[in-house]
């Protein structure tokens, strides 16, 4: 279980069908249309742990520069203040999204 800063996430929405991109890395699920904006969706489980996120899970929409990136996760359990001693692993979702963009651009 990870925690992230709430201000790093623009929106959370249910994971739905995505348009797969031929030749894309396995962690890139595909593209979705979010209110007229085409957004790539990345499976954080595959990217970080070689275990796919739940297909019925959720997506964290993260702003990365002018681009938005969707990070597919199993679930968003809660939105609250956490203390460092609670034992959660912090996850910088913007850094993960930037890493994905950099990886994708390198693979082109």
C-alpha positions as CSV (number, residue, x, y, z in Angstrom):
1,X,0.0,0.0,0.0
2,X,1.3,3.4,-1.0
3,X,0.4,7.0,-0.1
4,X,0.7,10.0,-2.3
5,X,0.2,13.7,-1.9
6,X,-3.4,14.6,-2.7
7,X,-2.4,17.8,-4.6
8,X,-0.5,15.6,-7.1
9,X,-3.7,14.0,-8.3
10,X,-6.1,16.0,-10.4
11,X,-8.9,13.4,-10.4
12,X,-9.7,9.8,-9.6
13,X,-12.1,7.8,-11.8
14,X,-13.0,4.1,-12.4
15,X,-10.8,2.2,-14.8
16,X,-12.7,1.4,-18.0
17,X,-11.8,0.2,-21.5
18,X,-8.7,1.8,-23.0
19,X,-7.6,1.8,-26.7
20,X,-4.5,-0.3,-26.8
21,X,-1.5,1.0,-28.7
22,X,0.2,-1.5,-30.9
23,X,3.9,-1.9,-29.9
24,X,3.5,-0.1,-26.6
25,X,5.2,-1.5,-23.5
26,X,3.2,-3.9,-21.4
27,X,2.7,-1.3,-18.6
28,X,1.0,1.1,-21.0
29,X,-2.6,0.0,-20.9
30,X,-3.7,2.3,-23.7
31,X,-5.5,5.7,-24.2
32,X,-8.8,7.0,-22.8
33,X,-10.8,10.1,-23.5
34,X,-11.2,12.2,-20.4
35,X,-13.7,15.0,-21.2
36,X,-12.2,15.5,-24.7
37,X,-8.5,15.0,-23.7
38,X,-6.7,11.9,-24.8
39,X,-4.7,10.5,-21.8
40,X,-2.3,7.5,-21.7
41,X,-3.1,5.0,-18.9
42,X,-0.2,3.2,-17.2
43,X,-0.4,0.1,-15.0
44,X,1.5,1.1,-11.8
45,X,1.5,-2.5,-10.6
46,X,3.2,-3.7,-13.8
47,X,5.6,-0.8,-13.8
48,X,6.7,-1.2,-10.1
49,X,6.0,-4.8,-9.2
50,X,5.5,-6.9,-12.4
51,X,1.9,-7.5,-11.1
52,X,-1.0,-6.0,-13.1
53,X,-3.4,-3.7,-11.3
54,X,-7.0,-4.8,-10.9
55,X,-8.8,-4.3,-14.2
56,X,-11.8,-3.2,-12.1
57,X,-9.6,-0.7,-10.2
58,X,-9.3,3.0,-10.4
59,X,-7.1,5.6,-12.2
60,X,-5.3,8.5,-10.7
61,X,-5.1,11.4,-13.2
62,X,-1.8,13.1,-12.6
63,X,-0.7,16.4,-14.2
64,X,2.8,16.2,-15.7
65,X,3.7,19.5,-17.3
66,X,1.2,20.0,-20.0
67,X,0.4,16.3,-20.2
68,X,-1.9,14.3,-18.1
69,X,-1.1,10.7,-17.3
70,X,-3.5,8.1,-15.8
71,X,-2.0,5.7,-13.3
72,X,-4.1,2.5,-12.9
73,X,-4.2,1.2,-9.4
74,X,-6.1,-1.5,-7.5
75,X,-8.0,1.0,-5.4
76,X,-8.0,4.4,-3.7
77,X,-8.6,3.5,-0.1
78,X,-9.0,6.9,1.5
79,X,-8.1,10.5,1.3
80,X,-6.7,11.7,4.7
81,X,-3.7,13.0,6.5
82,X,-1.2,10.2,7.4
83,X,1.6,10.2,9.9
84,X,5.1,9.0,9.0
85,X,4.9,6.4,11.7
86,X,1.9,4.7,10.1
87,X,4.2,2.6,7.9
88,X,2.8,3.4,4.5
89,X,5.3,3.6,1.6
90,X,5.3,7.1,0.0
91,X,4.8,7.2,-3.8
92,X,5.6,10.3,-5.8
93,X,3.0,9.9,-8.5
94,X,4.3,12.8,-10.6
95,X,7.8,11.2,-10.6
96,X,6.2,7.9,-11.7
97,X,4.3,9.6,-14.5
98,X,7.4,11.5,-15.7
99,X,9.3,8.2,-15.7
100,X,6.7,6.7,-17.9
101,X,6.8,9.6,-20.3
102,X,10.6,9.4,-20.5
103,X,10.5,5.6,-21.0
104,X,7.9,5.9,-23.7
105,X,9.8,8.6,-25.5
106,X,13.0,6.5,-25.4
107,X,11.3,3.5,-26.8
108,X,10.0,5.3,-29.9
